[in-house]
Amino acid sequence: MGISIYDVKKGEPLIKMLDNDFKVKSDCVIRILQSRLKRINEQLSKQYKRNIIKNYTARIKSVESTKQKLNKKGYDETYEMALEKINDLVGVRAVCFYLDDLYEVANCLDAFHEIKVVEIKDYIKKPKSSGYRSLHLIVQVLIYYQNSLQWVKAEVQLRTLTMDHWAKLD
């Protein structure tokens, strides 16, 4: 049972993001995260007798967007660099009703054995200069792929309705 984040050859082009392996792994991560968010919502909604998560969305970053981000950060435009340096190649966003819910959902996510929160970017306590506010969790999700367990990196964004509207305007 081998555990690795990715098996990647040095210098592969970004177009590798379009291959089936990357897509299947990314889709698997999205399904796991959405499933856990659904369970968290059911659990907390029952506990607090109100809905906690209004909705959630997911996406895989496009090759073009990845290229722009690598350039902006001064990295080579390779698949290897994208996997290593870009935390949000796979992203899931949950929109909650109240601010306190965001931190509770984050704590619940961290309790799942197949999800490791490796970094928290708290743009609520310390908003960006543009006024953007959100709670970003950089996570690794354990998936089973081609007869092995693999950790795959993703970003989970947690926002309130107000934060979500502001981000769309910004």
C-alpha positions in Angstrom: 0.0 0.0 0.0 2.0 3.0 -1.3 1.1 6.5 0.0 2.2 9.4 -2.1 0.9 12.8 -3.1 1.6 12.3 -6.9 3.9 10.4 -9.1 5.2 12.9 -11.6 8.1 13.1 -13.9 10.1 16.3 -13.9 9.3 18.9 -16.5 6.0 17.5 -17.8 3.9 20.1 -19.6 0.8 21.6 -18.0 -1.3 20.0 -20.6 -1.0 16.8 -18.5 -3.7 18.4 -16.3 -6.1 17.3 -19.1 -5.1 13.6 -18.9 -7.5 11.1 -17.4 -5.4 10.3 -14.3 -5.5 13.9 -13.1 -9.2 14.3 -13.9 -10.2 11.0 -12.2 -8.1 11.8 -9.0 -9.5 15.4 -8.9 -13.1 14.2 -9.4 -12.6 11.6 -6.6 -11.3 14.4 -4.2 -14.3 16.6 -5.1 -16.8 13.7 -4.5 -15.2 12.9 -1.1 -15.2 16.6 0.0 -18.7 17.2 -1.1 -19.9 14.0 0.6 -18.2 15.0 3.9 -19.7 18.5 3.7 -23.1 17.0 3.1 -22.6 14.8 6.2 -21.4 17.7 8.2 -24.4 19.8 7.2 -26.8 16.9 8.1 -25.2 16.5 11.5 -24.9 20.2 12.4 -28.4 21.0 11.0 -29.9 18.3 13.2 -27.9 19.6 16.2 -28.8 23.3 15.8 -32.2 22.7 14.2 -31.4 24.9 11.2 -29.6 24.5 7.9 -25.8 25.2 8.2 -24.6 25.0 4.6 -26.7 26.8 2.0 -24.8 25.3 -1.0 -21.5 24.0 -2.2 -19.7 24.1 -5.5 -16.5 22.5 -6.9 -14.1 23.0 -9.8 -10.9 21.9 -11.3 -8.6 24.9 -12.2 -8.2 25.3 -16.0 -4.8 24.9 -17.6 -4.9 28.6 -18.6 -5.6 29.8 -15.1 -2.9 27.5 -13.7 -0.4 28.8 -16.2 -1.3 32.4 -15.2 -0.9 31.6 -11.5 2.5 29.9 -12.0 3.7 32.9 -14.0 2.5 35.3 -11.4 4.4 33.4 -8.7 7.5 33.1 -10.9 7.4 29.3 -11.3 8.1 27.2 -14.4 5.0 26.2 -16.4 5.2 22.5 -15.6 2.7 20.0 -14.3 5.2 19.2 -11.5 5.3 22.8 -10.4 1.5 23.1 -10.6 1.0 20.1 -8.3 3.7 21.3 -5.9 3.0 25.0 -5.7 -0.7 25.6 -6.6 -2.9 24.6 -3.7 -6.2 25.2 -5.5 -6.0 23.0 -8.6 -9.0 21.3 -7.0 -11.4 23.5 -5.1 -14.6 23.1 -3.2 -16.5 26.0 -1.8 -19.2 25.8 0.9 -21.4 28.8 1.6 -22.8 28.9 5.1 -25.4 31.2 6.7 -23.4 32.4 9.8 -19.8 33.2 10.5 -19.5 30.8 13.4 -20.7 28.0 11.1 -17.5 28.4 9.0 -15.2 27.5 11.9 -17.5 24.7 13.0 -17.5 23.2 9.5 -13.7 23.5 9.4 -13.3 21.6 12.7 -15.7 18.9 11.5 -13.8 18.5 8.2 -10.6 18.1 10.1 -12.1 15.2 12.1 -12.3 12.9 9.1 -9.4 10.4 9.0 -9.1 10.7 5.2 -8.8 14.5 5.3 -5.8 16.3 6.6 -5.9 20.1 7.0 -2.4 21.1 6.3 -2.8 24.9 6.3 -5.5 27.4 7.2 -5.7 30.8 5.5 -8.0 32.9 7.7 -9.0 35.9 5.5 -11.8 36.6 8.0 -9.6 37.5 10.9 -7.1 39.1 8.5 -9.0 40.2 5.3 -7.1 40.8 2.0 -6.5 44.5 1.1 -9.4 44.3 -1.3 -11.7 43.5 1.6 -12.1 39.8 0.5 -13.0 37.6 3.5 -13.2 33.8 3.6 -11.7 30.8 5.4 -9.5 28.7 3.2 -8.4 25.3 4.2 -5.6 23.6 2.3 -6.2 19.9 2.7 -4.9 16.6 1.6 -7.5 14.0 0.8 -6.8 10.3 0.9 -8.1 8.5 -2.2 -7.8 4.9 -3.5 -6.6 5.0 -7.1 -5.1 2.2 -9.2 -4.6 -0.2 -6.3 -2.9 2.4 -4.0 -3.7 5.0 -1.5 -2.7 8.5 -2.5 -2.9 11.9 -0.8 -4.2 14.6 -3.2 -4.1 18.3 -2.3 -7.2 20.6 -2.6 -8.5 23.8 -1.3 -11.8 24.2 0.6 -13.2 27.7 0.8 -15.8 28.4 3.5 -17.8 31.6 3.2 -21.0 33.2 4.5 -23.6 34.4 2.0 -22.4 38.0 2.5 -18.7 37.0 1.9 -19.8 35.0 -1.2 -21.6 38.0 -2.7 -18.7 40.3 -2.0 -16.2 37.9 -3.6 -18.3 37.8 -6.7 -18.5 41.6 -6.9 -14.7 41.9 -6.3 
